[in-house]
Amino acid sequence: MLSITTNKEGSNLTLTLSGRLDAITAMDLDQALRECNTEDVRALTFDVENVEYISSAGLRIMLRTTQELDMRGGRCSIAKASSSLLETFEVTGLMTILHIV
């Protein structure tokens, strides 16, 4: 199960995630991003402090979102990642692509 809280202030969007971001719940994240209308977003932050697990499906959405924002001159950040999530980013090679804060 994944809980998603969105907070949009102007061109800044924060998605606070809690739970498991897996193949099933990744669709929920994708839907939440679509509903937020990210076309005008210049800074997007995924707050993952309370995320227990991220599967390749969740990583794919984060990577795609990062690439889309980069193409528009925006920035996507991953905030408050636990050591186990940081290890996942490292092992997958995404540590050098995703902006981890």
Secondary structure, 3 states (H helix, E strand, C coil): CEEEEEEEECCEEEEEEEEEECCCCHHHHHHHHHHCCHHHCCEEEEEEEEEEEECHHHHHHHHHHHHHHHHCCCEEEEECCCHHHHHHHHHCCHHHCCEEC
